Amino acid sequence: MWWFQQGLSFLPVALVVWSAASFVFSYITAIVLHHVDPLVPYISDTGTIPPERCLFGIMLNVSTFLGMATMYVRYKQVSALSPENPKILRLNKLGLVLGWMSCFGLCIIANFQKCILYYIHVLGACLTFGVGSIYMLVQTILSYLMQPELHSKDIFWARLAVLLWSCSSILSMFVSSVVLYSGLYGQNLVQKLHWNSQERGYTAHIISTVSEWSLAFSFLSFFLTYIRDFQKISLRAVVSLQGQTLHESPGSFRAEEQALLVAGSI
């Protein structure tokens, strides 16, 4: 059995690989069609013009569902490992809510393009990266609280390192974006897809775009730390039939007829 076939480790693997592919494929398509400059465009710029916009949207929508599934499995794992620790359980529930909010933001990014509905797109980015960073912080704190009994120290330090990477990328992107869009270098720069290295504001633009790519891959790297944990998880669904037909209500059966008739697991 291959390592990615153990337990549910395929979930974070699929999330990381699929999301990275959505960035790379839309980037390649946009470059080939000369819709953006080859040197580090914004990720959102590579998903602005058809046909890459369609590819970008579809693939990120799939990433949204993969992210929600991964975060839910992580939530169930922590709940099962620490069922009697109220502090961990509260943080775990908070993490799930924050994680799903981040996924919703990713869905907004996928379906509301930067050059068409800019403010809604920015809202999605804030949910994805801003709330997502808080989700990473909560999971890092959980890893700290669960070590060394349930978590190794290496996992905690790895998640802390990725969290710091993500926060530094957010700070760099925020500062450079504020400088770039402050009006010092012109108006309507949001709509600008092609840049000349001799233009004013080019340096701030490059710092901002590099920071965005760094931020995106720091998020993906965080989910890579779930792989070893997910190798120890399996899910089982039990199917219970409470009667021989489907047109009768369960209350019409006698108690002895409401026994488990069919059970299976997946």
Disulfide bonds with the S-S distance in Angstrom:
none
